[in-house]
């Protein structure tokens, strides 16, 4: 699946947002690995209750760009290392997804990567991460996992994606990124674009 996903991402033209005043640049990493049986998994983290933004929410590893980061991919890899202990050299970058804006004032650039080896000795920051979720891709692609998230926005109802995984709910910005990624994954698994 890695090669199919890489090919799709190489041809994919992500929707990149212009820098806007007041939005902090940030990046996340949608990190895949294959288990011993060859099943692709996606890594999420449940954020601790000690972090400033998005307490207790399920997210991809990532965060705000530091002044010393030369680019947003570096930000995603640095934050992934800080939060869940994955060394940047252990990640094979595959591509980029559509930028999104969060309600907390970030312009998030999502990247997709593949863990070069598994099992991996996760080392997560207890200040930032409560626990990891290693979710098999077939679970995320199962229609039973999808839960419509109906919200009122500017006086009208909108339906946003969310995903139920066990007792955890993936919603908000992470679910929007995941929805973009799952569309590509379904195409990669089908062997078509």
ABEGO torsion letter per residue (X at the ends): XAAAAAAAAAABBBBBBBBBBGBBBBBBBBBBBBBAAGBBBBBBBBBBAABABGBGBBBBBEEBBBAABABAAAAAAAAAAAAAGBBAAABBBAEBBBBBBBAAGBBBBBBBBBBABOBBBBBBBAAABABBBBBBAAAAABAAABBBBBBBBGGBBBBBBBBBBEABBBBEAAAAAAAAAAAAAAAAAAGBX
